[in-house]
Amino acid sequence: MPGVRYYDIRHVQGEATHIDIDNGVCESAASSFFDHAVIRALSRNGWGILTVDNFQEMGRSDIESLVSRAASIASICNEDISLAGPERGSRDVPPMDEDPRDVSLGEKTAILLDLEQSARIPGIMNTRVNYIERFEEVGFQDSTGYENHYGICRSGFGIMAVAARNGTLQMGYERRHTIRGLNIRHQQDLAREAAQRAISLLDARPARGGTMRAVLDPELAGVFAHEAVGHASEADLVQEGNSVLAGRIGEQIGSGVVTIVDDPSLPEFGFEPFDAEGSATGRTEIISRGKLASYLHSRETLAAVGNGRAGHARAMAGEPPLVRMSNTFIEAGESTRDEILAECRNGILLKGSRGGQVDPGRGVFQFNAEYGYLVQNGECTTMVRDVSLSGEILKTLFSIRLCGNEVKMHQGYCGKGGQSVPVSDGAPYILLEHAVVGGSGDS
C-alpha cells in the first residue's frame, strides 16, 4: 500500500468467565464475549495504530481500508523507527487436563462455594473466593504474507481468609492459575492452609528490622527476579534511560551463582506460542552467572538497542504490544533448603509476598513479605509478621550467596502501560548476605 512500509494485524476473540463469592454468597457469576483487533501500520513518520471490534465480520476490502486509516494516523507522527528482522516460529499449546467449557457455570459455582466453606474454620471472620477463566483465539497476519494462530485457555482462582482477635486482623491468601484447564477441584486443603496461616499470624511477633542474613522463599525470590531485574531488563525502559541496567551488557552485575531467565516458551502461566508481533518465543538469559547477558525485546527495541532477541512483545486483546516479561525465574543452584538455613545460621526466613514497589531507573526496591521465621543456629524458630525487604538491585544481586536446588513457580498478572498480562515468576530458596530487613517490632 502506498506510504506503508509494514503493517500487522493481531485479532483476539473469545469468552471470559468470572465468579466471585464473598462469605458464602455468590456475588457474581457471568460470562462475556469479546472480539478485538489491533492494526499497526508503519509509515515514514512512525506507527499508526487502530483498534476495531467485531473484526471477524470484516472482509478483505475492509482490512485494506483499516490499514490505510492506520497509516493516515501515522502521518501526524515524526519518529524514525526501524524493525529487526522477524524470527518466525510457533510452539504447541499444551493440552488441557480438563476443559472448563465442559463444566457448567452452576457446577463451577458449587465447587467454589465448597472451597470457600473449607476456609471458614474457627477464628476466621471473612472469606472470599474469586475465579476467572479466559478462552482466546489469537490470529496474526502481516504485510509480508505471514499468518499464524493459536487457541489457549487460562484459568485460576484465589482464596482469601481473614482472622480477627481483639481488634487485630490478619489475612491468609492462596492462588493458583494455569494453562492446563480447570483447576478448582480438590483444593480444600489449600483453602484451609490460607485460613490457618491467617490465624497463626495473630500470634506472630512483629519483626525487628536491621541488616542481617536473609533466606528468601521461592515466591519472594521470584518477585525479586520479576520486579527488580525483569522490569529493568525490558528494552523499552533501557531505551528511555529508565533502567539501572542500561549500558551494562557483559558487565558483572551480581554474584556468580546467579542466572536469571525469561522464557515465554515454557508451559507456565506466561506461556506464549509466539509473541504479539508474530516472533518466535524462547529462552533468554538476562543474567548469566552474574553477568548481564541480554535485554528483553520487541522487534523495534532490538533494532534500536540490540543485545538480545525479539519475542517479548505482549499485549492484551485490543491493545498494542509492549515489551513484557512472561515466565521469569532464578535458575536452581546446588544447595538444599536445609543447607541454606544452616549457612544462614542466625537471621530471618522471608516467605510469600504482599506487594511492594520498585524503581528500575534508580535501581531500588521494597517488597513486603507475607510473613517470616527467625533463623537461630540454622533452624526456623519464631514466626514473625509485618516484615519487608528493601535495597539496591545491584547490591542485592551481589549479596546472593547460595541458590537452592529446586525452582518453584508462582502465577499472577503483571501491569504495565495500562495493560495486565498473565505471568509466572519463581526461584529456588536463596541466601542473601547483608539484607536490609524492615519490621515494626522492638524485640
C-alpha positions in Angstrom: 0.0 0.0 0.0 1.3 3.5 -0.8 3.3 5.0 2.1 3.1 1.9 4.2 6.4 0.2 5.0 4.9 -2.6 7.1 1.7 -3.5 8.8 0.4 -6.2 11.0 -3.0 -7.2 12.5 -3.5 -9.1 15.8 -7.0 -10.4 16.2 -8.2 -11.8 19.5 -11.7 -13.2 20.1 -13.1 -15.4 22.9 -15.0 -15.7 26.1 -14.3 -14.7 29.7 -16.0 -16.1 32.9 -15.8 -14.5 36.3 -17.2 -15.9 39.6 -17.0 -14.0 42.9 -18.0 -15.5 46.3 -18.0 -13.4 49.5 -18.7 -15.1 52.9 -20.8 -17.9 51.3 -22.7 -15.6 49.0 -22.2 -15.7 45.2 -22.0 -12.0 44.3 -21.5 -12.6 40.6 -21.2 -15.4 38.1 -21.2 -14.5 34.4 -19.6 -15.0 31.0 -19.0 -12.4 28.3 -17.7 -12.5 24.7 -15.1 -10.3 23.1 -13.7 -9.7 19.6 -10.9 -7.1 19.2 -8.2 -6.4 16.6 -5.3 -4.0 16.6 -4.0 -2.8 13.2 -0.5 -1.3 13.2 0.8 0.5 10.1 4.4 1.7 9.9 5.0 4.7 7.6 7.9 7.0 7.1 6.7 9.0 10.0 6.2 6.2 12.5 3.4 3.9 13.8 -0.3 4.5 13.2 -2.4 2.2 15.4 -6.1 1.5 15.1 -8.3 -0.7 17.3 -11.5 -2.2 16.0 -14.3 -4.5 17.4 -16.1 -7.3 15.6 -13.1 -7.8 13.2 -14.2 -11.4 12.4 -17.1 -10.0 10.3 -14.8 -7.9 8.1 -13.8 -8.7 4.5 -10.5 -8.1 2.6 -11.5 -4.7 1.4 -12.4 -3.7 4.9 -8.9 -4.7 6.1 -7.2 -2.7 3.4 -9.3 0.3 4.4 -8.4 -0.1 8.1 -4.7 -0.3 7.2 -5.0 2.9 5.2 -6.7 4.6 8.1 -3.9 3.4 10.5 -1.3 4.8 8.1 -3.1 8.1 7.9 -2.9 8.3 11.7 0.9 7.8 11.4 1.2 10.9 9.2 0.9 13.1 12.3 3.9 11.5 13.9 7.6 12.2 13.3 9.6 9.2 14.5 12.4 7.3 12.9 11.6 3.7 13.5 13.4 0.5 12.3 12.4 -3.1 12.9 14.7 -6.0 13.4 14.1 -8.9 11.0 11.5 -11.3 12.2 12.3 -14.8 13.5 9.2 -16.8 12.8 8.0 -19.9 14.6 5.4 -21.2 17.0 5.1 -23.5 20.0 2.3 -26.1 20.5 -0.2 -25.1 23.2 -0.1 -27.8 26.0 -3.2 -29.9 26.2 -5.7 -29.3 29.0 -6.3 -31.9 31.8 -10.0 -30.8 31.9 -11.7 -28.3 29.6 -13.6 -25.8 31.6 -16.1 -25.5 28.8 -17.3 -29.0 29.7 -18.3 -27.8 33.2 -21.4 -25.6 33.6 -21.3 -22.3 35.3 -23.6 -23.7 38.0 -21.2 -26.6 38.8 -18.2 -24.3 38.9 -20.1 -22.0 41.3 -20.9 -25.0 43.6 -17.3 -26.2 43.6 -16.1 -22.7 44.6 -18.8 -22.4 47.3 -17.5 -25.6 48.8 -13.9 -24.3 48.5 -14.9 -21.1 50.3 -16.6 -23.1 53.1 -13.4 -25.1 53.7 -11.7 -21.9 54.7 -14.3 -21.0 57.3 -12.6 -22.6 60.3 -13.0 -21.3 63.8 -11.3 -17.9 64.2 -12.0 -16.8 60.6 -14.3 -13.9 60.2 -14.3 -13.2 56.5 -13.6 -15.3 53.4 -13.6 -14.6 49.7 -13.0 -16.7 46.6 -12.7 -15.4 43.0 -12.3 -17.4 39.8 -11.5 -16.4 36.2 -11.2 -18.3 33.0 -10.5 -16.9 29.6 -10.5 -18.6 26.2 -8.7 -16.8 23.4 -8.4 -17.5 19.7 -5.4 -15.4 18.6 -4.7 -14.7 14.9 -1.8 -12.8 13.5 -1.0 -11.6 9.9 1.3 -9.0 8.4 2.3 -7.3 5.2 4.9 -10.0 4.3 2.1 -12.6 3.9 3.0 -14.3 7.2 0.0 -15.7 9.1 -0.3 -17.8 12.3 -2.9 -18.5 15.0 -3.4 -20.4 18.2 -6.1 -21.0 20.8 -5.5 -21.1 24.6 -7.4 -21.2 27.9 -6.1 -19.6 31.1 -8.0 -20.1 34.3 -7.4 -19.8 38.0 -8.7 -18.8 41.4 -7.7 -17.0 44.6 -8.9 -17.6 48.1 -8.6 -15.1 51.0 -9.3 -15.7 54.7 -9.2 -13.0 57.4 -8.8 -13.9 61.1 -9.7 -11.5 63.9 -8.9 -11.3 67.6 -9.1 -8.4 70.0 -9.2 -5.8 67.2 -6.3 -7.4 65.3 -6.8 -8.6 61.7 -4.6 -10.9 59.7 -5.0 -12.4 56.3 -4.0 -15.6 54.6 -4.1 -15.9 50.8 -3.5 -18.6 48.2 -3.9 -18.5 44.4 -3.4 -20.9 41.6 -3.5 -20.2 37.8 -2.9 -22.5 34.9 -3.0 -23.1 31.2 -3.9 -26.7 31.8 -7.7 -26.3 32.1 -10.0 -26.4 35.1 -8.0 -26.3 38.4 -10.6 -25.7 41.2 -11.4 -29.3 42.1 -9.9 -30.9 45.2 -8.4 -27.6 46.5 -10.0 -27.7 50.0 -6.6 -28.3 51.7 -5.3 -25.1 50.1 -8.3 -23.1 51.4 -7.7 -24.5 54.9 -4.0 -23.6 54.6 -4.8 -20.0 53.9 -7.2 -19.8 56.8 -4.8 -21.5 59.2 -2.0 -19.1 58.2 -4.2 -16.1 59.0 -4.9 -17.5 62.4 -1.2 -18.2 63.1 -0.3 -14.7 62.1 -2.4 -13.4 65.0 0.1 -14.9 67.4 3.2 -14.0 65.3 5.6 -11.4 66.7 6.2 -8.1 64.8 9.6 -8.5 63.1 12.6 -6.4 64.2 14.3 -4.6 61.4 18.0 -4.4 60.6 20.8 -5.6 58.3 21.2 -9.4 58.5 21.4 -12.7 56.6 18.1 -13.5 55.0 16.7 -16.5 53.3 14.1 -15.8 50.6 11.5 -18.5 49.8 10.8 -19.2 46.1 7.8 -16.8 46.0 9.6 -13.8 47.3 12.8 -14.5 45.4 10.7 -14.9 42.3 9.1 -11.5 43.0 12.6 -10.0 43.2 13.6 -11.6 39.9 10.5 -10.3 38.2 10.1 -6.8 39.7 13.7 -5.8 40.4 15.5 -7.5 37.5 12.9 -8.3 34.9 11.4 -4.9 34.5 14.9 -3.3 34.5 15.8 -5.6 31.6 12.8 -4.6 29.4 14.5 -2.8 26.5 11.9 0.0 26.1 12.8 1.2 29.6 16.5 0.8 28.7 16.0 2.8 25.5 14.2 5.5 27.5 17.0 5.7 30.1 14.8 4.4 32.9 16.8 1.3 33.8 19.8 0.8 36.0 20.9 -2.0 33.6 21.4 0.4 30.6 24.8 0.1 29.1 25.9 -2.8 31.3 25.8 -5.7 28.8 28.8 -8.1 29.6 29.3 -6.4 33.0 29.4 -8.5 36.2 26.3 -7.1 38.0 25.8 -9.9 40.5 27.2 -13.0 42.2 28.5 -15.7 40.0 25.8 -18.1 41.4 23.0 -16.1 39.8 21.4 -16.8 36.5 18.0 -15.2 35.7 15.9 -16.3 32.8 12.8 -15.2 31.0 11.2 -17.9 28.8 7.7 -17.4 27.1 8.0 -20.9 25.6 7.8 -22.7 29.0 4.3 -24.3 29.7 3.7 -21.9 32.6 1.0 -19.3 33.1 3.0 -16.7 31.0 3.3 -19.1 28.0 3.1 -17.6 24.5 3.3 -19.8 21.4 4.5 -16.7 19.5 4.6 -13.1 20.7 2.2 -10.2 19.8 4.4 -9.4 16.7 4.4 -12.9 15.4 8.0 -13.5 16.6 9.2 -16.9 17.8 9.5 -17.3 21.6 12.3 -18.9 23.5 14.7 -18.8 26.4 16.5 -15.5 27.1 19.2 -15.4 29.8 19.0 -11.9 31.3 21.8 -12.6 33.7 24.2 -15.5 33.2 26.4 -16.4 36.2 26.3 -12.9 37.4 26.9 -11.1 34.1 24.3 -9.1 32.3 23.8 -11.1 29.1 20.6 -9.7 27.4 17.7 -7.4 27.4 14.1 -8.4 26.6 13.0 -7.1 23.2 10.3 -6.3 20.6 11.4 -6.0 17.0 11.6 -2.2 17.4 13.7 -2.2 20.6 16.0 -4.9 19.2 16.8 -2.7 16.2 17.3 0.4 18.4 19.1 -1.1 21.4 20.5 -4.6 20.4 21.8 -7.3 22.8 19.1 -9.9 22.8 16.4 -11.4 20.7 12.8 -10.4 19.8 9.9 -12.4 21.1 9.0 -10.5 24.2 6.2 -8.2 22.8 3.0 -8.9 24.5 -0.5 -7.3 24.6 -4.0 -7.6 26.0 -6.8 -8.1 23.5 -7.4 -4.9 21.6 -4.2 -3.2 22.8 -0.8 -2.6 21.0 2.2 -4.7 22.0 4.7 -3.7 24.7 7.9 -5.2 25.8 6.9 -7.6 28.6 8.1 -10.5 30.7 6.5 -13.9 30.6 8.0 -16.7 32.8 10.8 -15.2 34.8 12.9 -17.1 37.3 16.2 -17.5 39.1 17.8 -20.8 38.0 18.5 -23.6 40.5 21.8 -24.0 42.2 23.1 -26.9 44.2 22.2 -26.3 47.8 19.3 -27.9 49.7 16.9 -25.8 51.8 18.4 -27.2 54.9 21.9 -26.3 53.8 20.9 -22.8 53.1 19.3 -22.4 56.5 22.4 -23.9 58.1 24.6 -21.4 56.2 22.3 -18.6 57.3 23.0 -19.5 60.9 21.3 -16.5 62.5 18.9 -14.3 60.5 15.5 -14.5 59.1 13.5 -16.5 56.5 11.1 -14.4 54.5 8.0 -16.1 52.9 5.4 -15.0 50.4 4.7 -11.6 49.0 2.2 -8.8 49.8 3.3 -6.4 47.1 5.8 -3.6 47.1 7.4 -1.2 44.7 10.5 -0.9 42.5 12.1 2.0 40.7 14.1 0.3 37.8 15.6 3.7 36.8 17.1 4.4 40.3 17.7 0.7 40.9 15.9 0.4 44.3 13.1 -1.7 45.6 11.0 -2.5 48.6 8.9 -5.7 49.0 6.6 -6.8 51.7 6.8 -10.4 52.8 3.6 -12.2 53.9 5.4 -13.5 57.0 8.7 -14.9 58.2 10.5 -17.0 60.7 13.6 -16.1 62.8 16.5 -18.4 62.0 18.6 -19.3 65.0 21.5 -21.7 64.8 20.4 -22.7 61.4 16.8 -23.6 62.4 13.5 -21.9 61.9 12.0 -20.8 65.2 9.6 -17.9 66.0 7.0 -16.8 63.4 7.1 -13.0 62.6 4.9 -10.7 60.7 5.0 -7.1 59.3 8.3 -7.7 57.6 9.8 -6.4 54.4 13.0 -6.5 52.3 14.5 -3.4 50.6 17.7 -2.4 48.9 19.5 -1.6 45.8 19.1 -4.0 42.9 22.8 -4.4 42.0 24.0 -4.6 45.6 21.4 -7.3 46.3 22.4 -9.3 43.2 26.0 -9.3 44.6 24.8 -10.4 48.0 23.2 -13.6 46.8 25.4 -16.3 48.3 23.6 -19.5 47.7 20.8 -20.7 45.4 18.7 -23.8 46.2 18.4 -26.9 44.0 14.6 -26.7 43.2 12.7 -23.9 41.4 9.1 -23.3 42.2 6.9 -21.0 40.1 4.0 -18.8 41.1 1.4 -17.3 38.8 -0.2 -13.9 38.6 -0.7 -10.9 36.4 1.7 -8.0 35.6 0.7 -4.5 34.9 2.5 -2.1 32.5 1.2 0.8 30.4 -2.4 0.2 31.4 -2.2 -3.4 30.3 -2.3 -6.6 32.5 -0.9 -9.9 31.2 -0.5 -13.3 32.7 3.0 -14.2 34.1 4.8 -16.7 36.2 7.8 -16.0 38.3 9.9 -18.2 40.5 13.1 -19.2 42.1 14.7 -21.6 44.5 15.4 -20.7 48.1 18.2 -18.1 48.1 20.5 -16.8 50.8 21.3 -13.1 51.0 24.2 -11.6 52.9 23.7 -8.1 54.4 19.9 -8.0 53.6 18.1 -4.8 54.7 15.0 -6.2 56.5 12.3 -3.8 57.7 10.0 -4.5 60.7 7.8 -2.9 63.3 9.0 -4.8 66.4 11.4 -3.7 69.0 12.4 -7.1 70.4 
